[in-house]
Amino acid sequence: MRGLHLPDVPKENCVNTDPESTFEAAEVRGRRGILDMEATMIVLDQTKLRAQVERLAASAEFARADRMVQFLRYVVAKTLEGDTVALRERQIGISVFERPSDWDPKTDNIVRSEARRLRGKLEAYAASNDPDETVRITMPTGGYGVHFEELASDVAPVEQPVISPVGAPTVPLGQPAAGAENIRRPQSGLLRGNRVWLLPICVVVLLSVLFVAFHYWPGTRSRDDEYEIEPFSAEAGLQFSPAISPDSKTIAFVWNGGGNQFDIYSKSVASAELQRLTHDSLPSIHPAWSPDGKQLAFLRETGAELPQTGAGGEAQLIVLDTVTHRERLVRRMQDSLGMWGSSNPLAGCQTLSWSSHGDQLILTDPSGETHRLISISSLTGEQKTISSPGGSDQDCYARLSPDGKTIAFVRLISHAVGYLYTVDVTGDHLNRLTRDVKDLRGVGWTPDGSHLVFASKERGVYQLRTISVQGGESSPLPAATASAADPSVSPNGKFVVFVENHENWNIWRLPLKGDEIGTPQRFLASTGQNHSPSFSPDGRTIAFVSDRSGSPEIWLCDNSGQQLRQLTHFAGPWLGTIRWSPDSSSIVFDARPKGHSAIFKMAVNQGKPELVEDQPPFEVRRPSWSRDGRYIYFDTTRGGAPAIWRRDLQTNQNQVIAPAGFMIGIESPDGKRLFYQENEQRHVWVSDPDGSSPRQLSQVSPTPDLDWTLIGTSVYFASSTSTGGTDILAFDLSNEKLKKLGHVSQNLALGTPSFVISPDGLTLLYAAIDNSSSEIKLRRGALPR
């Protein structure tokens, strides 16, 4: 057997008295494989090595693990190149796992975790005794460089040195085995009488340093971070809402088949076989297993054929017999789909949970604006109220405790802002567990009922955290993944299933040419979400929202997309709806630094956010200026459903302009009319600026909602189509005619006013979903006790 490692580092560098440089040097040497002596260096057949890498990539261990194959190819290439810098943990995280340039490995151990998985897969492949294997590839612990051993060889193996513990006498090399006479032996001063005297000593010192560094150096090892991440369902398209069977052997989930057909599938944890459970043209979502594992409850959205529109309809609560595959309708409900929990309107913030006796189903009431927790009899369909959130709050992600007595849930108090609560199934003893203003997405119980696992958005991505049901501070549950949401803990406690989301929103520029549109071009882009563009009235500056700094903030750029500058530094949750003052000196917008949305005003030149309107515990949002700069229009949920108000900036007095049920008011360019949108039916209305003489523009119904704007005498708006993509339309109020200007292939971003035209009427900006995918993964490892 022949072995190949990288060349040894200079021997004079084996010992370093500086602790930090000693750790770094030891880490580098461990990755370069210095345990092989110079006397055993042999040139490996590169053709065989490349063939073996491809063989591994196609093997059962690696066939469904694309990122792991990428990791393998990377470390093989960098090992062969001798690029020790590229084999450091931080560089691997950036190059292979797409971490940002300021990524800190001490807070995210994805490289260490995936390296353990890679070692395991390489060992499993080796144990399979593949007869075609010609080169064995391993990754020794203590580093990320790999070791190559040629299995088919006409040269007898060389006896390796025995390394003794620190302080014990080193055992010298024995005589070379028969047939090894032709191996090159460098005539170094280190070699005397076929014995290496200095190198084993250096190796022992390095082993000692590596052991100390990786076991005792702060931030490098934790007794509780032993876990593995496994892909469970990585099909093309969207996969979400995983539900674990009572015996922990099967997971049901929603998959859109890579298109627009949302059905429920099931798959064994131990195999790759996929079974389709529902077969309907309408979306079937939110599966939940009955306690005996014989039934599966879910919702069917009968009015949501176009999930990209955000439109609601009717929801049917259905129970499926998993043996006969017969469906039984339990209850019909109105469904507004107006939940704040996810940019995917079908995922929303809904979760179904069975009672321990199987006679009740607990879920979020999807009808109206209340979004309270309810229980529905699985036999009669009778409904009872459990929680009563105030104002526009929404109670979501309901999960029943293992003993069936307590419900954990997230109370969303604004867009992407919520707190974690528990409540008795009777509705008594409401208890708030978290205090920070965070975007929470999903919660699950540990099997003993002592802790909760939930997803919280930290620095722009969802991460798993745990908290005691008694309260206190939450702790991270490392998952070594780009995003981890919608967690659920298996009843046997051996794994957590979660959804990894990949979504990219960018701002596009579309030329307007009279009654036609030109070719769209990507204008403002990053790896995260960019939305809510807004032109200054002088046409020189564009304000927009981007999370490129780690959290949503307002940024500025010139009208060519250059000279980017971050304006706000809230470091908090969602913000947006940017509108410029008539003189282009200031903006107004809504933000949520304390939870509920409030309206802020800010000068764009060295200004600080100034609170304009705040009405806790209600929502105050979507502001816009009057054309004379005297008023700010906004919508508020103070009366329940959103209503349009107007604030006089001179007197600080508020006036109700449009009744409950309307949102996002915008004055016409001439200041003579006010336009606003229905909250439920989505039609745009027009009235006098004081709200008098209202009338509905029945031909103007934007989808997604909020995606409409004014220019001249026309209302421009987006309209999602059943075949995908978006039509661009214009309604001219002067002649009451509707024109289709063209079609773009993209789906537009949801929940944000991201449709705006330049003051000269020549350019349309919009935010499009450039990439949206999700997959389901398993986290195997210890849970808090």
Steps between C-alpha positions, in 0.01 A plus 500: 500500500639840403428825684519862397482809719605856440868580546612560856529855627851612597612315809618815672135608526395198701511681835376853562471657841229753409159342591301653216757431232563153645129417463493634144822326402382175654168527319674556167745214551222267601323584176813438294546149629852527640483152652630352176878520480689635206633150443155368408402765243382343174337662199138382487330424168282811450277322250414236759435766760263696277317181407462410866354843584240453226431149627437640847272772360281234336497264799200438724668696778538818292236473223245730670751724677604760243650737757702215653639413156595864456674489839689183398613642166615818670716337769649255248595782263641724772693213658663421168581867445655528844275799570494495879321835523207366298477203738431714804156479656399857421606483136313170450187656650518789257601302190291185543212589730436854369555675830553880484848650501462608866388153612615389846556119531472525879126572471428256219675161491374391160848414370585283801162330486514437126858376532378238748232399249755484221730278706204273577399472135856425396522231768164353394613484140827334600306244705295409192814345347425630152713281266555801271657710775861567403580796722374531856427859605477586869491821701704461820354668804654826613488670162337518160776373273444152355720191480527279190595133507543302180351155552625326187880523514807306381707650781489342842389726784753682713481441872377814672649647817338440835423826679529492877312723743660819621774427751546136397803382300443513126520170316738530201409384155546135426674362195317555168290209386609273220444645157543856618862534385403718204329768710685834484679587826605865518854536632405742773695567816190383682551141380763288673518124463149476358368672812327837521598663828364854491183464297317263742573741784355786297194291414440414868515866593255590225258225599506633853437854383215389273338305783518794738389750237194314379389374841571796724537810284198729563229474238643193326314221676176450688372188665149582378578570135524139386237476230455415134292668229345272239302594188155345517312639202691709249272483199477788254260773611340575836477252788363611836277419801669174611298282741654202682296183556446384860746210455767743365541287187321711237477867413212657306560831326380731224673508160405695189657248262731767366202691361169626633341173617510492883430155642586303812764229481648262752841345523668258737787637707697186415446485123475718191156376389252785450122448517242750379201514735275764339402542135310823455543803277454724805778545759502246784710633787586481873493123567476364856502137617236367737633350827455143369668581168201376299367838388643816356323835536570786260352814344397535138496853361208515259558866417878505471573362155757782463717500812713781356202738516447478874124476440288300738180301469356200678696253708378144551616304803538139381601174668666236283501129588860394436398139433201542266604848377141617537444866586239630746395866514491627860424870459494784247653834597567835341871551442654844452859369467601830657757357739827666585708189554653428158551653159343178366127570550415130506748429777377806687526452876259209526562168676249225578532301820292206626386463859644204690167313470464571130162668540609862445711691249673819612588764242494871420156628399573618144184707461478878534760709682506323837723200427433354845569143612201269471423133551276308261343163574645244259163320506234773495688808376385701803729798562613654830720802569823456698682835477393859443782712358441873514491744210658355186716248688511149357548176696690250285703177488293323769668187642349286773728374779573125530265472799222675308450777757686802362525675164817677388450764234636821350303822536586720204436866585613640165650395170784258590496593870386270778545346843487139622214409735344202673135464603289223648269317259217662694632844408619573854846590633640691204878525546743698284844336477710724272563874540703602196334646191562221249365334189400154629402215272381174650529320834521141624513318836774274630358154584516558876313830467769698680626713211387656175695511175414800285635693202612860541640731234851603599714715270277442204453121524279269705683307771383234746489592867380330817332635811364349819122499534564662838645802321844660511754565228493300179809322365606422143457144375775474235374365171784583257270611225425819310150529646294286738128563546178313587663253742334188634654254749457127451304323778799272566725804543759385249467777243353840416352552155507851356468693174798667338383791283680669214331817376646789307312822419654759270388830353456510123482793259246498217502767224159650419447588134158658465250215500771231511773379728862425415727220619539474878850519649617414849570833670574455873599154619661308785475147638210593732188713464480838325162672470291818550679728248396865497608783268565846644279763329806657337583161346858499627485251787340164571429374850443128550507227765777240508622248758853495354635628834340210693161657578248699295613861470432794270769567240550778247649497152504731199262448210753277325521262799846621607637674811320278751472633854333349806261751656342326802657280768206349689654150497149376556211336317303595191469858370392661177239710312744782427350827375685823417408853606407731209835685529704173487666580834331244728329164502229341711476126558376240748730304731462270801784556750262438793275242338193669354554712191545874541559781252833680483622807315865542406710754311713324240808715572644411842159464657374276778163320507234716665182334631194649331217266594482216753182342638593188697373232511363571151661510156585837344651447157530575126544877515499743205529879461242741372622689194528825697701333778251593772346157565605140540249230410527158665292198593446378855332203667389704799136431413559133416523471122743750343364846421653804324591793725661836424733690734543876480872564557429859607235428763584131570129420469375175344192461280332181378488512118379152397305255720617164627601258229736723298878540488790688339371844399683697224417848373486564125786703344276807483387460861131496407423132565585229746543135397493205740446123495248263652652270756294194404386526136817690395321749271637854484266787591518875435354792697559864577804560727271529802336165422178634352342371176666153505459261210643161411724448195370150430752435223799573725571202725877460554654161573710485703315766697689826563664475155348808338607860446388828342645696211311780323134403472567125505522225759770247410474160670617138495278197437631148562390242242394138539776384265773680694655844471334839525307727265574873512179703461400867493156647570447853364249694711451761227329252267436204738699264275719211607811412299737207524853635453673162499600196701805410711587140581569561869276477805511817708593519867211471746399724787690810394419805281772437242351649184608855416547722193763769455381864500563525124278196438770312309605234752311248713672335796363187663622232743497146358557161661807387307542177693271315738568147617490303819601156618444295810790386718555296814716599792616196697657573835449585864212721611480707821389313809 
